[in-house]
Amino acid sequence: MANLLLREVNENVVEFLRSNAKRNKRSLNSEILAVLEQHAQPSTKRIGAIERIEKLSKQFKALPGNASAVDLVREVRDSGCSW
């Protein structure tokens, strides 16, 4: 395991972490580790969003002629389609 040394941490941040540590019945060190570990893990929401974007990107590339967004908007507008 690695060791980290933090300098010049805002006192409000330290107090916030201390109060969270007390509420969670942990030491300040354990609280900081928990926060770091939580934020270092990829978010399932973020992973899901990335997967959806990749899927949409593949679908968009599969469109005939790989039309641009401008072309698609023009096509919808010209077709008289109302949203």
C-alpha positions as CSV (number, residue, x, y, z in Angstrom):
1,M,0.0,0.0,0.0
2,A,1.1,3.5,-0.7
3,N,1.2,6.4,1.7
4,L,0.0,9.9,0.9
5,L,0.7,13.2,2.6
6,L,-1.8,16.0,2.1
7,R,-0.7,19.6,2.7
8,E,-2.7,22.8,2.9
9,V,-6.1,21.2,3.2
10,N,-8.8,23.7,3.8
11,E,-9.9,23.6,7.4
12,N,-13.6,23.4,6.4
13,V,-12.8,20.3,4.4
14,V,-11.0,18.7,7.4
15,E,-14.0,19.5,9.7
16,F,-16.4,18.1,7.2
17,L,-14.4,14.9,7.0
18,R,-14.1,14.7,10.8
19,S,-17.8,15.1,11.3
20,N,-18.5,12.4,8.6
21,A,-15.9,10.1,10.3
22,K,-17.6,10.5,13.6
23,R,-21.1,9.9,12.2
24,N,-19.8,6.8,10.4
25,K,-17.9,5.7,13.5
26,R,-14.5,5.7,11.7
27,S,-11.2,7.3,12.2
28,L,-10.4,10.4,10.1
29,N,-7.9,8.2,8.2
30,S,-10.5,5.5,7.5
31,E,-13.0,8.1,6.4
32,I,-10.6,9.7,3.9
33,L,-9.7,6.2,2.6
34,A,-13.4,5.4,2.1
35,V,-14.0,8.7,0.2
36,L,-11.0,8.1,-2.0
37,E,-11.9,4.5,-2.7
38,Q,-15.5,5.5,-3.5
39,H,-14.5,8.1,-6.0
40,A,-11.7,6.0,-7.5
41,Q,-14.2,3.3,-8.6
42,P,-15.9,3.7,-11.9
43,S,-19.5,4.8,-11.4
44,T,-22.0,2.3,-12.8
45,K,-24.0,5.3,-14.0
46,R,-21.0,6.7,-15.8
47,I,-20.2,3.2,-17.3
48,G,-23.9,2.9,-18.4
49,A,-23.8,6.3,-20.0
50,I,-20.6,5.5,-21.9
51,E,-22.1,2.2,-23.1
52,R,-25.2,4.0,-24.3
53,I,-23.2,6.7,-26.1
54,E,-21.1,4.0,-27.8
55,K,-24.2,2.1,-28.9
56,L,-25.8,5.3,-30.3
57,S,-22.6,6.2,-32.0
58,K,-22.6,2.8,-33.8
59,Q,-26.2,3.2,-34.7
60,F,-25.6,6.7,-36.1
61,K,-22.6,5.5,-38.1
62,A,-24.9,2.8,-39.6
63,L,-27.3,5.4,-41.0
64,P,-27.3,5.6,-44.8
65,G,-24.7,8.0,-46.0
66,N,-23.6,8.7,-42.4
67,A,-25.6,11.9,-42.4
68,S,-24.6,14.8,-40.3
69,A,-26.8,16.2,-37.5
70,V,-27.6,19.1,-39.8
71,D,-28.7,16.8,-42.5
72,L,-30.9,14.8,-40.1
73,V,-32.6,18.0,-38.8
74,R,-33.2,19.2,-42.3
75,E,-34.7,15.9,-43.2
76,V,-37.1,15.9,-40.2
77,R,-38.0,19.6,-40.8
78,D,-38.6,19.1,-44.5
79,S,-40.8,16.0,-43.9
80,G,-43.3,18.1,-42.0
81,C,-42.9,15.9,-39.0
82,S,-44.1,17.6,-35.8
83,W,-42.4,16.7,-32.6
